[in-house]
Structures are given as structure tokens and as C-alpha cells.
Amino acid sequence: MGWFSSDPKAKDAAYVPPDREARNRCWEARDTFYDCLDKHSIVNPLEDDRTKNACPKELAGFEKNCASSWVKYFQQKRYADFRKEESLRKLKEQGAEFVGELSGGPGK
Amino acid sequence: MASKRNVVTLSSNVRSLAPRQSQLCRNQQRGFGSLLPRNAYDSLRRPIHWTRCESKPRLFSHTTAQYYKSVQEAKSRHKTGVFSWKAAVVFVITGIGLIIFFESEKARLERKRLAEQTKGIGKPKVGGPFHLVDHDGNPFSSEDMKGKYALVYFGFSNCPDICPDELDKMAVMIDLTKQKVGNVLRAVMLTCDPARDSPAILKEYLAEFHPDIIGLTGSYEEIKQTCKAYRVYFSTPEHVKPGQDYLVDHSIYFYLMGKPVQPACPLRMPRANVGHLDPEGDFVEAIGRNFTAEDAARVITEHVKDWKGPLDRS
């Protein structure tokens, strides 16, 4: 790859944007992986040592169908979403009320 | 017999008085002649008794001096006063009409206030001039956005989940708006990842969503300036190695640009002679992720309907 670093065309040649089909394939593989994580109650797959042993097949499928940046992103997102839900739940337990989105919502 | 004669003399007295009084009456009414149509003038004259003519003739006297067809009617009118079922129905309908009118007017003023509030004084707070390239490789600047409302979205083609969802939403918004108010919207997706998103890639990528969406790209500096003007945060690395796989973190908003509020001061109008008519590309409203496509389309169509200036509908 280093040979092409001075050639601007190499950038375009190397990168193909994912189309709808590719995205759906990736999302399906991700969901299968997520289901497996749920089964083993793994919340943060990137930092949990059990991930590789618990869901090797699902992880391989996930990595095969998604770009590496997406693989990392979705795993981080799973943990971030979990933490968000967790803190919302805690706030509710403390009696907080949901008053709506901060940035102007649809209004009615 | 005697009493009968008395009556006759009395009535003849009345008759002899009447012409003089009606003469007086006519004299007084003459002043209104220019205000009233001929038949209204006649109806004013007919029911008035001479005693009434002493005071100023009343404009709507014919509504009070009514003749009833039967005694029952007169009695019931006496009992209920001016109230009748007809009056009640008219009252209720007028009331409902007024409530609906006030509610819609309230909503319109609220949108106007919002549009004016976000407009800022002097320089618009969101948006600004830019010089980029569209997905066909032709130059596209902020000037090209004028004439129609513009729906601006910032994204990038390697976006994992949010942008594709938002672009699908954008496609629905475009179709719904078109259905309701015609072709008044220019949909634009500005890439936050100029290193990878060349015009050709944007064209290929956006074709999947909606043929109307214009993809914009440019140099890293130009994109950075535009994102800054639109208050969009993005995290694209400036120097990317070819083939490097990375994601871009960016703000997720649709910006509705246009100019729904006509200038209050006519001195600000001369811009109209430039050829690029309003909407002039001022920021109108930000549409966040929490909006559904239907909500967003409703907001857009309402702003478009409020706009009274020239609008490119081609």
C-alpha cells in the first residue's frame, strides 16, 4: 500500500462506500453477535475477556461483514447505550422525571 | 255614534299631521342618502312612525320594528328576546370559527417568532458562504442554494448506522414536502469526510437514497470552514493514510435554510434585483434526530406556507 501513498487516485480506488446491501449484511451480523453477547451477559465486548471464547463464530462473522472501524464502533456503542440506559434507570429510581429532549423537539 | 265620530276626527287629525312629520323625517334622512343604497333608504322610511322622526333616524331601525305573522310568534319573540335557535347556531359557528382562527394564528406567530429569533441580527448565526463541489464535479456555492428552501445534512459515506437512517428519513421528507407544497426544497448532504468522499463516491452513495439529494464535497479546509459556519462539530483527521479505516464523529442535524420572514423594513429589499430572490439562505430551524420524517416534513411545509415572498417552484 505504501507504494501508492503519493498517488491521489489510490485513495479512491481503495475506498468503496458501503451500499444498502452491505450495510444490512453488517447489521445482521452485528445483531447475531449482540444476541450471543446477551446470552453470556457480556456488556462491554471490547474489554471483556470472555468475548473471544463465548462467541468466536459470531465475532468472526461480524468482523467479516463489517469494516474494522464499524466493528469497533458498534462494540463501543453497545457499552455506551447500556450505560446510558443504566443511568436513566437510576435517575428514574431517584424520582427524576423525563421532561423531553434538550434540543427543540417536534413541538406537539 | 258619537264615539265613532270622535275616532274619525282623531284619525283625520293624525292623517293631517303625518305628512308634515314625514316631510321632516325625509329631510333628516337625506343626510344618509349617500351612505345607504336606495332600498335601504326605503325600508328606513316605511316602518318609522312620526314620533321616531323627532330623534335622529336609526340606521338599523328596520330590525327592531318587525311585524309578526301570528300572535304566537310575537309572544314567543317577546319571551325569548333576541335569542333564537338561528342566533344560537350562528353564535356557536362563529365562536368555533374564531377559536380555530386564533389557534392557527397563534401557531403561525410562534413559527414566525422562532424563525426571527434564530435569524440573529446582521450576520446569520448558522450558515454562511461556502464554495464546494457537487457530486457531478461542478462548483456549488452558497449562492446556488438560494431561491428555494434548503435542507442541509452533514454526513459521510462510511457512516455505520445513523447517517443511512437519517438519509432515508431525508428522502421521505423530500417526498412529503413535494407532495404538500411542490418542488420548493433543495436537499443537500455535505460530507464531513472529504478525503474519502469524492464527487463520484458521493454520487454512487446518494443514488441509493433519493435522486434529489445533492452531495457536496471539497478540500479539507473548505469543508472545515463550512462546518464551522454551520456550527457542526466533526472529527475527521486532516491527514489520512490511503486505505486507512476510520469513522467521523459529527453533529446530527438537518438544517432548514431559507428566509420565511419578510423583512419588516422595505429598505432591505433591494437585494431582490440581483436575480437570486428569496428565500435568501438564512437559517430557519434545526431538525434533530428526535424528529420523525413526518414531523420534519410538517415543520418544513408550515414554514413554506408562511413564506409570502417569491419562491422557485420549478
Boltz contact constraints between the chains, C-beta under 6 A:
constraints:
  - contact:
      token1: [A, 1]
      token2: [B, 243]
      max_distance: 6.0
  - contact:
      token1: [A, 4]
      token2: [B, 242]
      max_distance: 6.0
  - contact:
      token1: [A, 5]
      token2: [B, 242]
      max_distance: 6.0
  - contact:
      token1: [A, 10]
      token2: [B, 242]
      max_distance: 6.0
  - contact:
      token1: [A, 11]
      token2: [B, 242]
      max_distance: 6.0
  - contact:
      token1: [A, 12]
      token2: [B, 198]
      max_distance: 6.0
  - contact:
      token1: [A, 14]
      token2: [B, 242]
      max_distance: 6.0
  - contact:
      token1: [A, 14]
      token2: [B, 243]
      max_distance: 6.0
  - contact:
      token1: [A, 15]
      token2: [B, 196]
      max_distance: 6.0
  - contact:
      token1: [A, 17]
      token2: [B, 157]
      max_distance: 6.0
  - contact:
      token1: [A, 17]
      token2: [B, 201]
      max_distance: 6.0
  - contact:
      token1: [A, 17]
      token2: [B, 205]
      max_distance: 6.0
  - contact:
      token1: [A, 20]
      token2: [B, 208]
      max_distance: 6.0
  - contact:
      token1: [A, 23]
      token2: [B, 164]
      max_distance: 6.0
  - contact:
      token1: [A, 67]
      token2: [B, 245]
      max_distance: 6.0
  - contact:
      token1: [A, 68]
      token2: [B, 245]
      max_distance: 6.0
  - contact:
      token1: [A, 69]
      token2: [B, 245]
      max_distance: 6.0
  - contact:
      token1: [A, 69]
      token2: [B, 246]
      max_distance: 6.0
  - contact:
      token1: [A, 69]
      token2: [B, 247]
      max_distance: 6.0
  - contact:
      token1: [A, 70]
      token2: [B, 160]
      max_distance: 6.0
  - contact:
      token1: [A, 73]
      token2: [B, 160]
      max_distance: 6.0
  - contact:
      token1: [A, 73]
      token2: [B, 247]
      max_distance: 6.0
  - contact:
      token1: [A, 101]
      token2: [B, 290]
      max_distance: 6.0
  - contact:
      token1: [A, 103]
      token2: [B, 288]
      max_distance: 6.0
  - contact:
      token1: [A, 105]
      token2: [B, 290]
      max_distance: 6.0
  - contact:
      token1: [A, 106]
      token2: [B, 291]
      max_distance: 6.0
  - contact:
      token1: [A, 106]
      token2: [B, 295]
      max_distance: 6.0
